[in-house]
């Protein structure tokens, strides 16, 4: 195998530059798989450059134009940026490959702009691709293995890349770790709905935690597990065997079903400072929220009591909701969420507009078969700037009226004050305040209000929402141009459009196109 010059770009943002929050925090949102692929490529004997793109880097300097191969990892919201970068590097002779959530969700579209598009990825698959490393144009090759890998390089093996990225974080430095793949919950809208749960090596986990105490006085670890603590005792036994209680601060996403009071007490003793559970809906997913068959106000009361219990032990908490599910009808779901905010003021609410990310989940086939998926450019598919599923039980103006009312209540000054004075330590209080008055609170409310106004006054925009036309409204086009900046000129022709029903069409077509390579 010839020695390759490889560039790896982890896109944690979709826009050049950004505000103070981006400068302070973007480097902490680095993904693990780009670091893993960089480690594997270097172990294969290649020259590797990895950059976590936070919006402030000059990629022409960070990733040289003379690379033989450029890997890009991207969420769908950064797909247009990824396409522009691929076009730029291909024009200079490089082979390009795409991985990450967008590659899994929209492989049909990504193959138009990359030579290789990765699904589930393990080291043998990367090895075989490096052996070939050839152009595949006009349509790229899809590469995947049957399931997620059962082992990954740990923090010590990835430290070169972790350290390089964390140097960009001026104050808070969060080390990315992962202890498991997949999730036993089967939330129909989730990308992990059909991914079997599988823990990674607990021995590697222990060794990595011990290693971090040699690098930081008090490390901060962000767990990337889709649902942390499924094998709760095994996890906590490993942490307690590796490091003294409270010597590392942890952040994790978990489910309320796992967060019983004894479990929360144990998490608190071992330094867990932030937890992010999903509530999602007041009418569905009772098993995940540990509320069984309870719905409506009964579920609100149960969840708020549960959340307040957790906040007595863990100082920072974000509760996540999906807005616009088919089970939602009328004002009631929004009224219940407002009630929850009042009953559990210490938690920060995270709202996601229902979105169908290509083939991420089986439920998306139903949305596509019903003709309810809109072709919003990927740039806006961040769960907030566009909802690409037409609501089942609301008109668009009615839906956004409810969303605006809920957002305004959640981030009103009385609610912000209630959240700030509701207990907890100083850092969570100030973090909640900053998030509320920035893009996640005030900024999002301003955006929703402008979009709602245009639903009444901007006829082309309303026609797009009503699926009367597929021509992108100027409101979205100009915003995308502005946010992509210099990369707009590198966007390939036609790359702002995609087929929103590609998943359904491929299921109906035999043989599947484009070519797919399935590794054993």
C-alpha positions in Angstrom: 0.0 0.0 0.0 1.4 3.4 -0.9 1.8 6.0 1.8 -1.1 8.5 1.5 -1.4 12.1 2.6 -4.8 12.1 4.4 -6.8 15.1 5.7 -9.7 14.5 8.1 -12.2 17.3 8.7 -14.7 17.1 11.6 -17.5 19.7 10.9 -18.9 20.7 14.2 -20.4 23.9 12.6 -22.0 24.8 9.3 -20.9 28.4 9.1 -17.5 30.2 9.1 -16.9 32.3 12.2 -19.5 32.7 14.9 -20.1 34.4 18.3 -18.5 34.1 21.7 -20.4 30.9 22.4 -19.0 29.3 19.3 -15.5 30.4 20.1 -15.8 29.1 23.6 -17.7 25.8 23.0 -17.4 24.5 19.4 -14.2 22.6 20.0 -16.0 20.7 22.8 -18.5 19.3 20.3 -15.9 17.3 18.4 -17.0 13.9 17.2 -15.3 10.6 18.2 -15.3 8.8 14.8 -13.1 11.3 13.0 -10.5 10.8 15.7 -11.0 7.0 15.4 -10.5 7.1 11.6 -7.4 9.3 12.1 -6.0 6.8 14.5 -6.6 3.8 12.2 -5.2 5.6 9.2 -2.0 6.5 11.1 -1.7 3.0 12.3 -1.8 1.9 8.7 1.3 4.0 8.0 -0.2 7.1 6.4 0.5 10.8 7.0 -2.6 12.2 8.7 -3.9 15.8 9.4 -7.1 16.1 11.4 -8.9 19.4 12.0 -12.0 19.9 14.1 -13.6 22.8 12.1 -15.1 25.2 14.7 -15.7 28.0 12.1 -12.5 29.9 12.8 -9.9 27.8 11.0 -8.4 28.4 7.5 -8.9 24.9 6.1 -6.5 25.6 3.2 -3.8 25.8 5.8 -5.0 23.2 8.1 -5.7 20.6 5.4 -3.2 21.1 2.5 -4.4 21.1 -1.1 -2.0 18.3 -1.9 -3.8 15.6 0.1 -4.4 12.3 -1.7 -7.5 11.6 0.4 -9.9 13.9 2.5 -12.3 12.4 5.0 -15.2 14.7 6.1 -17.5 13.9 9.0 -20.8 15.9 9.0 -24.2 16.2 10.5 -26.9 17.0 7.9 -27.0 20.7 8.9 -23.4 21.0 7.7 -23.9 18.9 4.5 -23.9 21.8 2.1 -20.6 22.9 3.6 -19.3 19.3 3.3 -20.4 19.2 -0.4 -18.6 22.5 -1.0 -15.4 21.3 0.6 -15.5 18.0 -1.3 -15.9 19.9 -4.6 -12.9 22.1 -3.6 -10.6 19.2 -2.8 -11.7 17.1 -5.8 -10.9 20.0 -8.1 -7.3 19.8 -6.7 -7.1 16.1 -7.4 -8.0 14.5 -4.0 -10.3 11.5 -3.4 -13.0 12.4 -0.9 -15.0 10.4 1.6 -18.0 11.3 3.8 -18.9 9.8 7.2 -21.0 10.8 10.1 -24.8 11.1 10.5 -25.4 12.7 7.1 -23.7 9.8 5.3 -26.0 7.4 7.2 -29.1 9.5 6.7 -28.8 10.6 3.1 -26.3 8.3 1.3 -28.2 8.5 -2.0 -27.6 12.3 -2.2 -24.1 12.2 -0.7 -22.9 9.8 -3.4 -23.3 12.6 -6.0 -20.5 14.6 -4.3 -18.1 12.1 -2.7 -16.1 9.1 -4.0 -16.9 7.1 -0.8 -19.9 7.4 1.6 -19.6 5.4 4.8 -22.4 3.9 6.9 -21.4 1.7 9.9 -17.6 1.7 9.8 -14.9 -0.6 11.3 -11.2 -0.8 10.8 -11.2 -3.5 8.1 -13.6 -1.5 6.0 -11.3 1.6 6.3 -8.3 -0.6 5.5 -9.9 -1.9 2.3 -10.9 1.6 1.2 -7.3 2.8 1.8 -6.0 -0.1 -0.3 -8.2 1.1 -3.3 -8.4 4.9 -2.8 -9.7 5.5 -6.3 -12.1 8.0 -7.9 -15.8 6.9 -8.2 -17.6 9.5 -10.3 -20.1 10.6 -11.2 -21.6 8.4 -8.4 -19.7 7.4 -5.3 -19.6 4.0 -3.6 -21.5 3.3 -0.4 -19.5 1.4 2.1 -20.9 -0.2 5.2 -20.6 -3.2 7.6 -23.6 -4.9 9.2 -23.4 -3.3 12.6 -21.5 -0.8 14.7 -17.9 -1.9 15.6 -17.5 -3.7 18.9 -14.4 -1.9 19.9 -12.9 1.5 19.2 -9.6 3.2 20.1 -9.9 4.7 23.5 -8.8 8.1 24.8 -5.2 7.1 25.2 -5.0 6.0 21.6 -6.8 9.1 20.4 -5.1 11.5 22.7 -3.0 13.2 19.9 -6.2 14.3 18.2 -8.1 15.1 21.4 -5.3 17.3 22.7 -5.0 19.0 19.3 -8.7 19.9 19.4 -9.0 20.9 23.1 -6.3 23.5 22.6 -8.9 25.5 20.7 -11.2 25.6 23.7 -10.2 28.6 25.8 -11.7 27.7 29.1 -14.0 24.6 29.4 -12.4 21.5 27.9 -14.6 18.5 27.5 -13.0 15.1 26.6 -15.2 13.0 24.4 -15.6 9.4 25.6 -18.0 6.6 24.6 -18.8 3.4 26.5 -21.5 1.9 24.3 -23.1 1.7 20.9 -26.8 1.7 20.1 -29.7 2.0 22.4 -32.4 -0.4 23.8 -35.1 2.3 23.4 -36.9 2.2 20.1 -38.0 5.8 19.7 -39.5 5.8 16.2 -37.9 9.1 15.2 -34.3 8.3 16.4 -31.3 7.3 14.3 -30.5 4.6 16.9 -34.0 3.1 16.9 -32.8 -0.1 15.1 -29.1 -0.1 16.3 -28.6 -2.9 18.9 -27.2 -1.9 22.2 -23.6 -3.1 22.7 -21.2 -2.0 25.5 -17.6 -1.3 24.6 -14.6 -2.5 26.7 -14.9 -1.6 30.4 -11.2 -2.3 30.8 -10.4 0.4 28.2 -12.8 2.7 30.0 -11.0 2.3 33.3 -7.6 2.8 31.7 -8.8 6.0 29.9 -10.1 7.5 33.1 -6.9 6.9 34.9 -5.0 8.3 32.0 -7.0 11.6 32.1 -6.0 12.2 35.7 -2.4 12.4 34.4 -3.4 15.2 32.0 -5.8 17.3 33.9 -6.2 18.4 37.5 -10.0 17.8 37.3 -11.0 16.4 33.9 -14.4 17.0 32.3 -15.7 14.0 30.3 -18.7 14.2 27.9 -20.1 10.7 27.3 -21.2 10.2 23.7 -23.3 7.1 24.4 -26.8 7.5 22.9 -28.2 6.4 26.3 -25.6 6.4 29.1 -25.8 3.8 31.9 -27.8 1.0 30.4 -25.6 -1.5 32.3 -25.6 0.9 35.2 -23.7 -1.1 37.8 -21.1 -2.2 35.4 -20.5 1.4 34.3 -20.3 2.8 37.9 -18.3 -0.1 39.2 -15.7 0.6 36.4 -15.6 4.3 37.2 -15.3 3.8 40.9 -12.5 1.2 40.4 -10.6 3.6 38.2 -10.6 7.0 39.9 -11.5 8.5 43.3 -15.1 9.6 43.7 -15.6 13.1 42.3 -12.2 13.4 40.8 -13.7 13.7 37.3 -16.7 15.8 36.2 -19.1 13.9 33.9 -21.8 15.0 31.4 -24.1 12.3 30.0 -27.3 11.8 28.1 -29.5 9.3 29.7 -33.2 8.3 30.1 -35.4 9.0 33.0 -36.1 5.3 33.3 -32.5 4.8 34.4 -32.3 7.8 36.7 -33.9 6.3 39.8 -33.0 8.1 43.1 -30.4 5.5 44.1 -28.8 5.7 40.7 -28.8 9.5 40.8 -27.2 9.5 44.2 -24.5 7.3 42.9 -24.0 9.4 39.9 -23.7 12.5 42.1 -21.1 10.9 44.3 -19.0 10.1 41.3 -18.9 13.6 39.8 -21.8 13.7 37.4 -22.6 17.4 37.0 -25.0 17.5 34.0 -27.6 15.1 32.7 -29.7 15.3 29.6 -32.7 13.0 29.6 -35.4 12.9 26.9 -39.1 13.4 27.8 -40.1 13.8 24.1 -43.9 13.6 24.4 -46.7 13.8 27.0 -48.6 11.0 25.1 -45.9 8.5 24.0 -42.7 6.8 25.1 -43.9 6.1 28.7 -41.3 3.4 29.2 -38.4 5.8 28.4 -39.7 8.4 30.9 -40.6 5.8 33.5 -44.2 6.8 33.5 -45.8 3.7 32.0 -49.3 4.3 30.6 -49.7 7.7 32.3 -50.4 10.6 29.8 -51.2 14.2 29.8 -51.3 16.1 33.1 -50.6 12.9 35.1 -47.4 12.4 33.2 -46.5 16.0 33.6 -46.8 15.8 37.4 -44.8 12.5 37.5 -42.0 13.8 35.3 -41.7 17.2 37.0 -41.4 15.4 40.4 -38.8 13.1 38.9 -36.8 16.0 37.4 -36.9 18.0 40.7 -35.5 14.9 42.5 -32.6 14.7 40.1 -31.8 18.4 40.4 -31.3 17.9 44.2 -28.3 15.8 43.3 -27.1 16.9 39.9 -26.8 20.6 39.4 -27.4 20.9 35.6 -30.2 19.3 33.6 -31.6 19.7 30.2 -34.9 18.0 29.3 -35.5 17.3 25.6 -38.8 17.4 23.8 -39.9 16.7 20.2 -42.5 19.2 19.0 -45.1 18.3 16.4 -45.3 14.5 16.8 -48.4 12.9 15.2 -49.8 12.3 18.7 -50.0 16.0 19.3 -53.4 17.6 18.7 -54.5 21.2 19.5 -53.1 23.4 22.2 -52.9 20.7 24.9 -49.3 19.4 24.3 -47.9 22.9 24.4 -50.0 23.9 27.4 -48.6 20.8 29.2 -45.1 21.6 28.4 -45.6 25.2 29.8 -47.0 23.6 32.9 -43.9 21.4 33.2 -41.6 24.4 32.9 -43.4 26.0 35.8 -43.3 22.9 37.9 -39.7 22.1 37.2 -38.1 25.5 36.8 -34.5 24.4 37.3 -34.2 22.4 34.1 -33.4 23.9 30.7 -35.9 22.9 28.0 -34.5 21.7 24.7 -37.1 21.7 21.9 -36.7 19.9 18.6 -39.1 20.4 15.7 -40.1 17.0 14.3 -37.7 16.2 11.4 -37.3 13.2 9.2 -33.6 12.8 8.4 -33.7 10.6 5.3 -33.3 7.0 6.2 -32.3 7.6 9.8 -35.4 5.8 11.2 -38.1 3.5 9.8 -40.8 6.0 10.7 -39.5 8.2 7.9 -40.7 5.8 5.3 -44.3 6.5 6.5 -43.8 10.3 6.3 -42.4 9.9 2.8 -45.1 7.5 1.7 -47.7 10.0 2.9 -46.0 12.8 0.9 -45.4 14.9 4.1 -41.6 15.5 3.7 -40.5 18.9 2.4 -37.3 19.3 0.5 -35.7 21.9 2.8 -31.9 22.2 2.2 -29.9 20.2 4.6 -28.4 23.5 5.9 -31.7 24.1 7.8 -32.1 20.6 9.2 -30.9 21.2 12.7 -34.3 20.5 14.4 -35.0 24.2 14.8 -34.6 26.3 11.6 -36.9 24.1 9.6 -39.4 21.4 10.2 -39.4 19.2 7.1 -42.4 17.1 8.1 -45.8 18.7 7.5 -47.7 18.5 10.8 -50.5 15.9 10.8 -52.9 17.9 13.0 -52.0 21.5 12.5 -51.9 24.1 9.7 -48.4 25.7 9.5 -49.6 29.1 10.9 -51.4 27.3 13.8 -48.3 25.2 14.5 -45.9 28.1 14.6 -48.3 30.1 16.8 -48.1 27.3 19.4 -44.3 27.0 19.0 -43.9 30.8 19.5 -46.2 30.8 22.5 -44.2 27.9 24.1 -40.8 29.4 23.4 -41.9 32.8 24.6 -43.1 31.3 27.9 -40.0 29.2 28.3 -37.7 32.2 27.8 -39.7 35.0 29.3 -38.0 37.1 31.9 -40.2 35.8 34.8 -39.4 32.2 33.7 -35.7 33.0 33.3 -35.7 34.5 36.8 -37.5 31.5 38.2 -35.0 29.2 36.6 -32.1 31.3 37.9 -33.3 31.6 41.5 -34.7 28.0 41.7 -31.7 26.5 43.4 -28.5 24.9 42.2 -24.9 26.2 42.0 -23.7 29.4 40.3 -22.3 27.9 37.1 -25.6 26.1 36.1 -27.5 29.3 36.9 -25.4 31.5 34.7 -25.2 28.9 31.9 -29.0 28.7 31.8 -29.2 32.5 31.7 -26.7 32.8 28.9 -28.4 30.1 26.8 -31.8 31.7 27.3 -30.7 35.2 26.1 -28.6 33.9 23.2 -29.5 31.9 20.1 -31.2 29.1 21.9 -33.8 31.3 23.6 -34.2 34.9 22.4 -32.6 34.2 19.0 -34.8 31.2 18.3 -37.9 33.2 19.3 -37.0 36.0 17.0 -36.5 33.6 14.1 -39.8 31.8 14.7 -41.6 35.2 14.8 -40.1 36.2 11.5 -41.0 32.9 9.9 -44.5 33.1 11.2 -44.9 36.6 9.8 -43.7 35.4 6.4 -46.3 32.6 6.4 -48.9 35.4 6.1 -47.0 37.8 3.9 -44.5 35.9 1.7 -46.6 34.0 -0.9 -43.6 32.0 -2.4 -42.6 30.9 1.1 -46.1 29.8 2.1 -46.4 27.9 -1.2 -43.2 26.1 -0.4 -44.5 25.1 3.0 -47.8 23.9 1.5 -45.9 21.8 -1.0 -47.3 23.7 -3.9 -43.8 24.3 -5.3 -40.3 23.0 -4.7 -38.6 26.3 -5.6 -36.6 27.4 -2.5 -37.9 30.7 -1.1 -35.5 33.6 -1.2 -35.7 33.9 2.6 -33.9 30.6 3.0 -31.7 31.0 -0.1 -30.2 34.3 1.1 -29.7 33.0 4.6 -27.8 30.0 3.4 -25.6 32.2 1.1 -24.8 34.5 4.0 -24.0 31.7 6.5 -21.8 29.7 4.1 -19.8 32.7 3.2 -16.8 32.0 1.0 -17.8 28.3 0.7 -21.0 29.2 -1.2 -18.9 29.6 -4.4 -17.7 26.0 -4.1 -21.1 24.5 -3.7 -21.7 22.1 -6.7 -24.4 22.8 -9.1 -27.7 21.5 -7.8 -26.4 20.8 -4.3 -28.9 22.9 -2.5 -31.7 20.5 -3.6 -32.2 16.8 -2.8 -34.9 14.2 -3.3 -36.7 14.1 0.0 -38.2 10.7 -0.7 -35.0 9.0 -1.8 -35.3 6.4 1.0 -38.7 5.3 -0.1 -37.8 5.3 -3.7 -34.8 3.1 -3.1 -36.9 0.7 -1.1 -39.2 0.4 -4.1 -36.5 0.1 -6.7 -34.6 -3.1 -7.6 -31.7 -3.2 -7.9 -30.8 -0.4 -5.6 -28.9 2.5 -7.1 -26.3 3.8 -6.5 -24.0 0.8 -6.2 -23.6 -0.4 -2.7 -20.6 -2.4 -1.3 -21.5 -4.4 1.7 -18.6 -5.7 3.7 -18.9 -9.0 5.5 
